[in-house]
Amino acid sequence: MKRIRILRDVLRQTGASKIWTCFLVQFLITAGIIWLREPEIHSYGDALWYCYAVVTTIGFGDVVAQCLLSRILSVLLSVSAVIVIAIITGVIVNYYMQVSELHRKGTLAAFIDKLEHLSELSPEELQELSEKVRDFRS
């Protein structure tokens, strides 16, 4: 549950969900316009496939934009895709950094708790604690 909350916080802080939504709307509208303008594209599904090829920069070549408007929209869509992919990468890195920090804080809190109660620890627990301190120093 904490991980979902962290992901929600990261998306809210970065505004990535709004950016992703805008990109998705741009993708769908661009596909619609290309479907209406391009003579080689006969269905909305074909237009979506073309936009997918543009966004992924794979460029399968099975359909090529012919009219100027479609070419301009393809360029704008591909530039937007590069930006969105960079943002998604940043969000993923931010998420994992925060999860790692949460884990580190939890481990540190447990370690400090054991240090505060040294007199109550068994010899085995003291040995384990001693080994963790040695590992930490090296």
OpenMM code with the backbone's topology and positions (N, CA, C; nanometers):
from openmm import Vec3, app, unit

residues = "MET LYS ARG ILE ARG ILE LEU ARG ASP VAL LEU ARG GLN THR GLY ALA SER LYS ILE TRP THR CYS PHE LEU VAL GLN PHE LEU ILE THR ALA GLY ILE ILE TRP LEU ARG GLU PRO GLU ILE HIS SER TYR GLY ASP ALA LEU TRP TYR CYS TYR ALA VAL VAL THR THR ILE GLY PHE GLY ASP VAL VAL ALA GLN CYS LEU LEU SER ARG ILE LEU SER VAL LEU LEU SER VAL SER ALA VAL ILE VAL ILE ALA ILE ILE THR GLY VAL ILE VAL ASN TYR TYR MET GLN VAL SER GLU LEU HIS ARG LYS GLY THR LEU ALA ALA PHE ILE ASP LYS LEU GLU HIS LEU SER GLU LEU SER PRO GLU GLU LEU GLN GLU LEU SER GLU LYS VAL ARG ASP PHE ARG SER".split()
positions = [
    Vec3(0.0820, -0.1192, 0.0000),
    Vec3(0.0000, 0.0000, 0.0000),
    Vec3(0.0864, 0.1256, 0.0000),
    Vec3(0.2008, 0.1172, 0.0708),
    Vec3(0.2894, 0.2334, 0.0742),
    Vec3(0.3441, 0.2640, -0.0643),
    Vec3(0.3718, 0.1587, -0.1406),
    Vec3(0.4277, 0.1788, -0.2744),
    Vec3(0.3279, 0.2480, -0.3674),
    Vec3(0.2015, 0.2140, -0.3552),
    Vec3(0.0991, 0.2799, -0.4366),
    Vec3(0.0893, 0.4268, -0.3981),
    Vec3(0.0950, 0.4538, -0.2689),
    Vec3(0.0902, 0.5923, -0.2215),
    Vec3(0.2112, 0.6701, -0.2720),
    Vec3(0.3269, 0.6062, -0.2697),
    Vec3(0.4487, 0.6724, -0.3189),
    Vec3(0.4342, 0.7032, -0.4676),
    Vec3(0.3853, 0.6067, -0.5451),
    Vec3(0.3681, 0.6286, -0.6892),
    Vec3(0.2682, 0.7411, -0.7142),
    Vec3(0.1582, 0.7422, -0.6415),
    Vec3(0.0585, 0.8496, -0.6558),
    Vec3(0.1205, 0.9854, -0.6226),
    Vec3(0.2006, 0.9906, -0.5155),
    Vec3(0.2669, 1.1159, -0.4777),
    Vec3(0.3654, 1.1620, -0.5843),
    Vec3(0.4409, 1.0687, -0.6398),
    Vec3(0.5378, 1.1039, -0.7448),
    Vec3(0.4653, 1.1578, -0.8671),
    Vec3(0.3567, 1.0913, -0.9065),
    Vec3(0.2797, 1.1379, -1.0227),
    Vec3(0.2206, 1.2757, -0.9975),
    Vec3(0.1728, 1.2993, -0.8756),
    Vec3(0.1144, 1.4298, -0.8422),
    Vec3(0.2218, 1.5375, -0.8389),
    Vec3(0.3355, 1.5086, -0.7760),
    Vec3(0.4428, 1.6075, -0.7633),
    Vec3(0.5000, 1.6467, -0.8993),
    Vec3(0.5146, 1.5508, -0.9865),
    Vec3(0.5758, 1.5779, -1.1162),
    Vec3(0.4766, 1.6260, -1.2211),
    Vec3(0.3484, 1.6045, -1.1977),
    Vec3(0.2485, 1.6407, -1.2973),
    Vec3(0.2483, 1.5453, -1.4156),
    Vec3(0.3109, 1.4298, -1.3991),
    Vec3(0.3250, 1.3344, -1.5092),
    Vec3(0.1912, 1.2798, -1.5565),
    Vec3(0.0952, 1.2643, -1.4665),
    Vec3(-0.0342, 1.2106, -1.5093),
    Vec3(-0.1046, 1.3073, -1.6046),
    Vec3(-0.0911, 1.4372, -1.5795),
    Vec3(-0.1512, 1.5372, -1.6695),
    Vec3(-0.0799, 1.5362, -1.8046),
    Vec3(0.0518, 1.5250, -1.7999),
    Vec3(0.1297, 1.5220, -1.9239),
    Vec3(0.0936, 1.3978, -2.0044),
    Vec3(0.0836, 1.2825, -1.9366),
    Vec3(0.0486, 1.1577, -2.0037),
    Vec3(-0.0914, 1.1681, -2.0655),
    Vec3(-0.1856, 1.2269, -1.9934),
    Vec3(-0.3216, 1.2426, -2.0447),
    Vec3(-0.3232, 1.3323, -2.1684),
    Vec3(-0.2513, 1.4431, -2.1627),
    Vec3(-0.2426, 1.5336, -2.2784),
    Vec3(-0.1803, 1.4634, -2.3982),
    Vec3(-0.0780, 1.3844, -2.3728),
    Vec3(-0.0135, 1.3111, -2.4819),
    Vec3(-0.1097, 1.2095, -2.5430),
    Vec3(-0.1840, 1.1397, -2.4599),
    Vec3(-0.2792, 1.0412, -2.5099),
    Vec3(-0.3874, 1.1085, -2.5953),
    Vec3(-0.4357, 1.2231, -2.5502),
    Vec3(-0.5349, 1.2985, -2.6283),
    Vec3(-0.4732, 1.3424, -2.7613),
    Vec3(-0.3491, 1.3933, -2.7561),
    Vec3(-0.2813, 1.4339, -2.8790),
    Vec3(-0.2672, 1.3156, -2.9741),
    Vec3(-0.2305, 1.1997, -2.9197),
    Vec3(-0.2139, 1.0783, -2.9997),
    Vec3(-0.3447, 1.0422, -3.0701),
    Vec3(-0.4548, 1.0411, -2.9965),
    Vec3(-0.5839, 1.0011, -3.0530),
    Vec3(-0.6359, 1.1027, -3.1546),
    Vec3(-0.6188, 1.2308, -3.1269),
    Vec3(-0.6628, 1.3347, -3.2215),
    Vec3(-0.5778, 1.3316, -3.3481),
    Vec3(-0.4466, 1.3157, -3.3309),
    Vec3(-0.3578, 1.3074, -3.4472),
    Vec3(-0.3958, 1.1884, -3.5341),
    Vec3(-0.4252, 1.0751, -3.4715),
    Vec3(-0.4668, 0.9568, -3.5483),
    Vec3(-0.5949, 0.9858, -3.6260),
    Vec3(-0.6885, 1.0568, -3.5635),
    Vec3(-0.8134, 1.0904, -3.6323),
    Vec3(-0.7911, 1.1816, -3.7515),
    Vec3(-0.7080, 1.2830, -3.7341),
    Vec3(-0.6812, 1.3762, -3.8440),
    Vec3(-0.6082, 1.3047, -3.9576),
    Vec3(-0.5117, 1.2234, -3.9232),
    Vec3(-0.4361, 1.1498, -4.0259),
    Vec3(-0.5291, 1.0526, -4.0991),
    Vec3(-0.6188, 0.9901, -4.0276),
    Vec3(-0.7144, 0.8987, -4.0903),
    Vec3(-0.7992, 0.9729, -4.1942),
    Vec3(-0.8394, 1.0961, -4.1615),
    Vec3(-0.9220, 1.1738, -4.2537),
    Vec3(-0.8429, 1.2306, -4.3711),
    Vec3(-0.7156, 1.2575, -4.3532),
    Vec3(-0.6364, 1.3279, -4.4549),
    Vec3(-0.5554, 1.2357, -4.5462),
    Vec3(-0.5131, 1.1217, -4.4959),
    Vec3(-0.4223, 1.0366, -4.5735),
    Vec3(-0.4977, 0.9376, -4.6613),
    Vec3(-0.4660, 0.9360, -4.7908),
    Vec3(-0.5368, 0.8453, -4.8822),
    Vec3(-0.5027, 0.6971, -4.8600),
    Vec3(-0.3843, 0.6676, -4.8065),
    Vec3(-0.3435, 0.5281, -4.7868),
    Vec3(-0.3978, 0.4684, -4.6573),
    Vec3(-0.4494, 0.5510, -4.5684),
    Vec3(-0.5000, 0.5027, -4.4402),
    Vec3(-0.6521, 0.4940, -4.4499),
    Vec3(-0.7019, 0.3709, -4.4392),
    Vec3(-0.8439, 0.3461, -4.4663),
    Vec3(-0.9283, 0.3267, -4.3408),
    Vec3(-0.8654, 0.3183, -4.2236),
    Vec3(-0.9434, 0.3010, -4.0999),
    Vec3(-0.8735, 0.3737, -3.9854),
    Vec3(-0.9496, 0.3977, -3.8804),
    Vec3(-0.8923, 0.4620, -3.7615),
    Vec3(-0.7866, 0.3712, -3.6987),
    Vec3(-0.8094, 0.2413, -3.7062),
    Vec3(-0.7106, 0.1451, -3.6553),
    Vec3(-0.5778, 0.1580, -3.7290),
    Vec3(-0.5844, 0.1759, -3.8621),
    Vec3(-0.4617, 0.1959, -3.9400),
    Vec3(-0.3927, 0.3256, -3.8988),
    Vec3(-0.4724, 0.4279, -3.8694),
    Vec3(-0.4161, 0.5554, -3.8260),
    Vec3(-0.3490, 0.5411, -3.6892),
    Vec3(-0.4108, 0.4645, -3.6005),
    Vec3(-0.3487, 0.4379, -3.4701),
    Vec3(-0.2179, 0.3621, -3.4875),
    Vec3(-0.2178, 0.2651, -3.5796),
    Vec3(-0.0963, 0.1885, -3.6067),
    Vec3(0.0142, 0.2804, -3.6602),
    Vec3(-0.0214, 0.3698, -3.7500),
    Vec3(0.0750, 0.4653, -3.8036),
    Vec3(0.1305, 0.5530, -3.6903),
    Vec3(0.0429, 0.6030, -3.6043),
    Vec3(0.0879, 0.6886, -3.4932),
    Vec3(0.1764, 0.6108, -3.3968),
    Vec3(0.1453, 0.4840, -3.3763),
    Vec3(0.2305, 0.3998, -3.2926),
    Vec3(0.3710, 0.3903, -3.3522),
    Vec3(0.3778, 0.3703, -3.4819),
    Vec3(0.5078, 0.3622, -3.5486),
    Vec3(0.5843, 0.4936, -3.5367),
    Vec3(0.5126, 0.6049, -3.5407),
    Vec3(0.5754, 0.7366, -3.5263),
    Vec3(0.6250, 0.7559, -3.3831),
    Vec3(0.5407, 0.7244, -3.2847),
    Vec3(0.5747, 0.7462, -3.1437),
    Vec3(0.6932, 0.6605, -3.1013),
    Vec3(0.6953, 0.5376, -3.1442),
    Vec3(0.8044, 0.4482, -3.1046),
    Vec3(0.9292, 0.4711, -3.1880),
    Vec3(0.9216, 0.5579, -3.2843),
    Vec3(1.0297, 0.5887, -3.3797),
    Vec3(1.0773, 0.4642, -3.4541),
    Vec3(0.9921, 0.3626, -3.4600),
    Vec3(1.0261, 0.2421, -3.5348),
    Vec3(1.0112, 0.2688, -3.6841),
    Vec3(0.9030, 0.3360, -3.7211),
    Vec3(0.8808, 0.3703, -3.8606),
    Vec3(0.8794, 0.2487, -3.9507),
    Vec3(0.7799, 0.1642, -3.9371),
    Vec3(0.7735, 0.0402, -4.0131),
    Vec3(0.7796, 0.0627, -4.1637),
    Vec3(0.7290, 0.1744, -4.2097),
    Vec3(0.7354, 0.2048, -4.3521),
    Vec3(0.6202, 0.1491, -4.4315),
    Vec3(0.5281, 0.0780, -4.3660),
    Vec3(0.4135, 0.0246, -4.4401),
    Vec3(0.3173, 0.1347, -4.4808),
    Vec3(0.3167, 0.2442, -4.4042),
    Vec3(0.2356, 0.3615, -4.4391),
    Vec3(0.3243, 0.4841, -4.4195),
    Vec3(0.3230, 0.5716, -4.5169),
    Vec3(0.4043, 0.6932, -4.5099),
    Vec3(0.3114, 0.8127, -4.5295),
    Vec3(0.3299, 0.9130, -4.4468),
    Vec3(0.2474, 1.0337, -4.4589),
    Vec3(0.2802, 1.1043, -4.5898),
    Vec3(0.1750, 1.1451, -4.6615),
    Vec3(0.1953, 1.2106, -4.7899),
    Vec3(0.1615, 1.3589, -4.7853),
    Vec3(0.0558, 1.3960, -4.7147),
    Vec3(0.0191, 1.5373, -4.7140),
    Vec3(0.0983, 1.6126, -4.6070),
    Vec3(0.1151, 1.7414, -4.6281),
    Vec3(0.1967, 1.8251, -4.5408),
    Vec3(0.1439, 1.8264, -4.3973),
    Vec3(0.0131, 1.8375, -4.3807),
    Vec3(-0.0446, 1.8405, -4.2468),
    Vec3(-0.0114, 1.7120, -4.1693),
    Vec3(-0.0228, 1.5982, -4.2345),
    Vec3(0.0087, 1.4708, -4.1692),
    Vec3(0.1558, 1.4635, -4.1308),
    Vec3(0.2406, 1.5134, -4.2141),
    Vec3(0.3843, 1.5133, -4.1832),
    Vec3(0.4145, 1.6038, -4.0641),
    Vec3(0.3529, 1.7201, -4.0609),
    Vec3(0.3744, 1.8131, -3.9479),
    Vec3(0.3232, 1.7498, -3.8186),
    Vec3(0.2032, 1.6912, -3.8251),
    Vec3(0.1480, 1.6264, -3.7066),
    Vec3(0.2350, 1.5087, -3.6620),
    Vec3(0.2918, 1.4364, -3.7557),
    Vec3(0.3806, 1.3246, -3.7226),
    Vec3(0.5058, 1.3730, -3.6503),
    Vec3(0.5615, 1.4822, -3.6978),
    Vec3(0.6796, 1.5394, -3.6320),
    Vec3(0.6442, 1.5849, -3.4911),
    Vec3(0.5334, 1.6565, -3.4761),
    Vec3(0.4925, 1.7036, -3.3440),
    Vec3(0.4651, 1.5867, -3.2489),
    Vec3(0.4030, 1.4827, -3.3005),
    Vec3(0.3746, 1.3647, -3.2192),
    Vec3(0.5033, 1.2948, -3.1761),
    Vec3(0.5987, 1.2845, -3.2656),
    Vec3(0.7245, 1.2177, -3.2297),
    Vec3(0.8050, 1.2995, -3.1283),
    Vec3(0.8042, 1.4311, -3.1405),
    Vec3(0.8736, 1.5162, -3.0428),
    Vec3(0.8051, 1.5038, -2.9067),
    Vec3(0.6743, 1.5060, -2.9056),
    Vec3(0.6009, 1.4878, -2.7799),
    Vec3(0.6322, 1.3531, -2.7173),
    Vec3(0.6417, 1.2502, -2.7998),
    Vec3(0.6708, 1.1156, -2.7491),
    Vec3(0.8076, 1.1099, -2.6819),
    Vec3(0.9056, 1.1745, -2.7412),
    Vec3(1.0396, 1.1760, -2.6812),
    Vec3(1.0347, 1.2426, -2.5437),
    Vec3(0.9627, 1.3514, -2.5345),
    Vec3(0.9494, 1.4233, -2.4063),
    Vec3(0.8765, 1.3364, -2.3039),
    Vec3(0.7666, 1.2740, -2.3442),
    Vec3(0.6881, 1.1913, -2.2519),
    Vec3(0.7699, 1.0704, -2.2058),
    Vec3(0.8437, 1.0089, -2.2945),
    Vec3(0.9263, 0.8944, -2.2557),
    Vec3(1.0336, 0.9375, -2.1560),
    Vec3(1.0914, 1.0542, -2.1762),
    Vec3(1.1897, 1.1057, -2.0802),
    Vec3(1.1246, 1.1308, -1.9443),
    Vec3(1.0049, 1.1838, -1.9441),
    Vec3(0.9346, 1.2106, -1.8183),
    Vec3(0.8994, 1.0796, -1.7482),
    Vec3(0.8530, 0.9814, -1.8234),
    Vec3(0.8197, 0.8515, -1.7642),
    Vec3(0.9438, 0.7889, -1.7012),
    Vec3(1.0572, 0.7994, -1.7687),
    Vec3(1.1821, 0.7475, -1.7136),
    Vec3(1.2148, 0.8167, -1.5818),
    Vec3(1.1997, 0.9478, -1.5772),
    Vec3(1.2258, 1.0222, -1.4545),
    Vec3(1.1314, 0.9829, -1.3421),
    Vec3(1.0052, 0.9612, -1.3748),
    Vec3(0.9067, 0.9206, -1.2737),
    Vec3(0.9430, 0.7831, -1.2172),
    Vec3(0.9819, 0.6915, -1.3034),
    Vec3(1.0195, 0.5576, -1.2578),
    Vec3(1.1416, 0.5636, -1.1669),
    Vec3(1.2416, 0.6412, -1.2048),
    Vec3(1.3614, 0.6557, -1.1217),
    Vec3(1.3254, 0.7194, -0.9880),
    Vec3(1.2446, 0.8240, -0.9904),
    Vec3(1.2020, 0.8908, -0.8671),
    Vec3(1.1273, 0.7937, -0.7761),
    Vec3(1.0394, 0.7145, -0.8328),
    Vec3(0.9629, 0.6168, -0.7559),
    Vec3(1.0564, 0.5175, -0.6867),
    Vec3(1.1479, 0.4597, -0.7613),
    Vec3(1.2375, 0.3607, -0.7018),
    Vec3(1.3321, 0.4226, -0.5999),
    Vec3(1.3707, 0.5451, -0.6202),
    Vec3(1.4548, 0.6131, -0.5203),
    Vec3(1.3768, 0.6326, -0.3905),
    Vec3(1.2504, 0.6701, -0.3994),
    Vec3(1.1703, 0.6899, -0.2790),
    Vec3(1.1407, 0.5575, -0.2082),
    Vec3(1.1158, 0.4503, -0.2839),
    Vec3(1.0946, 0.3193, -0.2230),
    Vec3(1.2223, 0.2727, -0.1544),
    Vec3(1.3359, 0.2942, -0.2190),
    Vec3(1.4651, 0.2574, -0.1597),
    Vec3(1.4909, 0.3371, -0.0323),
    Vec3(1.4598, 0.4650, -0.0335),
    Vec3(1.4779, 0.5503, 0.0841),
    Vec3(1.3874, 0.5046, 0.1986),
    Vec3(1.2647, 0.4662, 0.1673),
    Vec3(1.1727, 0.4162, 0.2682),
    Vec3(1.2271, 0.2879, 0.3312),
    Vec3(1.2784, 0.1991, 0.2480),
    Vec3(1.3376, 0.0740, 0.2987),
    Vec3(1.4598, 0.1032, 0.3859),
    Vec3(1.5435, 0.1959, 0.3424),
    Vec3(1.6635, 0.2307, 0.4181),
    Vec3(1.6268, 0.2893, 0.5539),
    Vec3(1.5264, 0.3757, 0.5558),
    Vec3(1.4835, 0.4355, 0.6824),
    Vec3(1.4275, 0.3298, 0.7768),
    Vec3(1.3527, 0.2341, 0.7235),
    Vec3(1.2982, 0.1267, 0.8060),
    Vec3(1.4079, 0.0406, 0.8647),
    Vec3(1.5083, 0.0086, 0.7843),
    Vec3(1.6216, -0.0706, 0.8318),
    Vec3(1.6998, 0.0063, 0.9371),
    Vec3(1.7211, 0.1332, 0.9140),
    Vec3(1.7940, 0.2172, 1.0089),
    Vec3(1.7173, 0.2302, 1.1403),
    Vec3(1.5863, 0.2441, 1.1334),
    Vec3(1.5052, 0.2552, 1.2553),
    Vec3(1.5132, 0.1270, 1.3377),
    Vec3(1.5089, 0.0117, 1.2721),
    Vec3(1.5196, -0.1158, 1.3433),
    Vec3(1.6581, -0.1297, 1.4069),
    Vec3(1.7608, -0.0859, 1.3370),
    Vec3(1.8979, -0.0923, 1.3881),
    Vec3(1.9130, -0.0029, 1.5119),
    Vec3(1.8621, 0.1176, 1.5050),
    Vec3(1.8702, 0.2114, 1.6182),
    Vec3(1.7903, 0.1582, 1.7372),
    Vec3(1.6750, 0.0963, 1.7079),
    Vec3(1.5949, 0.0383, 1.8157),
    Vec3(1.6746, -0.0692, 1.8898),
    Vec3(1.7459, -0.1527, 1.8155),
    Vec3(1.8284, -0.2554, 1.8797),
    Vec3(1.9409, -0.1923, 1.9616),
    Vec3(1.9992, -0.0853, 1.9101),
    Vec3(2.1068, -0.0181, 1.9843),
    Vec3(2.0551, 0.0400, 2.1157),
    Vec3(1.9336, 0.0916, 2.1137),
    Vec3(1.8761, 0.1506, 2.2343),
    Vec3(1.8448, 0.0457, 2.3405),
    Vec3(1.8304, -0.0789, 2.3007),
    Vec3(1.7945, -0.1857, 2.3937),
    Vec3(1.9039, -0.2924, 2.4013),
    Vec3(2.0284, -0.2504, 2.4023),
    Vec3(2.1408, -0.3447, 2.4054),
    Vec3(2.1349, -0.4384, 2.5250),
    Vec3(2.0983, -0.3865, 2.6383),
    Vec3(2.0986, -0.4685, 2.7598),
    Vec3(1.9937, -0.5796, 2.7545),
    Vec3(1.8929, -0.5650, 2.6696),
    Vec3(1.7859, -0.6637, 2.6605),
    Vec3(1.8116, -0.7694, 2.5529),
    Vec3(1.9171, -0.7536, 2.4737),
    Vec3(1.9432, -0.8451, 2.3621),
    Vec3(2.0123, -0.9722, 2.4101),
    Vec3(1.9822, -1.0818, 2.3444),
    Vec3(2.0474, -1.2101, 2.3731),
    Vec3(2.1884, -1.2075, 2.3131),
    Vec3(2.2752, -1.2985, 2.3553),
    Vec3(2.4103, -1.3032, 2.2977),
    Vec3(2.4097, -1.3216, 2.1455),
    Vec3(2.3146, -1.3990, 2.0945),
    Vec3(2.3054, -1.4195, 1.9487),
    Vec3(2.2687, -1.2889, 1.8779),
    Vec3(2.1745, -1.2160, 1.9364),
    Vec3(2.1341, -1.0879, 1.8774),
    Vec3(2.2474, -0.9865, 1.8837),
    Vec3(2.3253, -0.9889, 1.9933),
    Vec3(2.4413, -0.8994, 2.0042),
    Vec3(2.5447, -0.9332, 1.8979),
    Vec3(2.5673, -1.0637, 1.8755),
    Vec3(2.6622, -1.1067, 1.7730),
    Vec3(2.6155, -1.0609, 1.6345),
    Vec3(2.4877, -1.0766, 1.6079),
    Vec3(2.4310, -1.0339, 1.4786),
    Vec3(2.4469, -0.8837, 1.4590),
    Vec3(2.4213, -0.8079, 1.5647),
    Vec3(2.4352, -0.6633, 1.5603),
    Vec3(2.5799, -0.6226, 1.5366),
    Vec3(2.6706, -0.6926, 1.6018),
    Vec3(2.8126, -0.6658, 1.5846),
    Vec3(2.8571, -0.6907, 1.4399),
    Vec3(2.8053, -0.7976, 1.3812),
    Vec3(2.8392, -0.8301, 1.2416),
    Vec3(2.7833, -0.7229, 1.1465),
    Vec3(2.6636, -0.6731, 1.1746),
    Vec3(2.6055, -0.5682, 1.0903),
    Vec3(2.6884, -0.4406, 1.0975),
    Vec3(2.7383, -0.4083, 1.2159),
    Vec3(2.8232, -0.2888, 1.2303),
    Vec3(2.9514, -0.3077, 1.1501),
    Vec3(3.0115, -0.4257, 1.1580),
    Vec3(3.1343, -0.4522, 1.0795),
    Vec3(3.1070, -0.4432, 0.9296),
    Vec3(2.9934, -0.4983, 0.8871),
    Vec3(2.9574, -0.4920, 0.7446),
    Vec3(2.9358, -0.3467, 0.7017),
    Vec3(2.8751, -0.2688, 0.7885),
    Vec3(2.8490, -0.1288, 0.7565),
    Vec3(2.9770, -0.0498, 0.7403),
    Vec3(3.0774, -0.0782, 0.8241),
    Vec3(3.2047, -0.0056, 0.8172),
    Vec3(3.2864, -0.0415, 0.6944),
    Vec3(3.2698, -0.1608, 0.6429),
    Vec3(3.3519, -0.2013, 0.5270),
    Vec3(3.2884, -0.1678, 0.3953),
] * unit.nanometer
topology = app.Topology()
chain = topology.addChain("A")
for resn in residues:
    res = topology.addResidue(resn, chain)
    for name in ("N", "CA", "C"):
        topology.addAtom(name, app.Element.getBySymbol(name[0]), res)
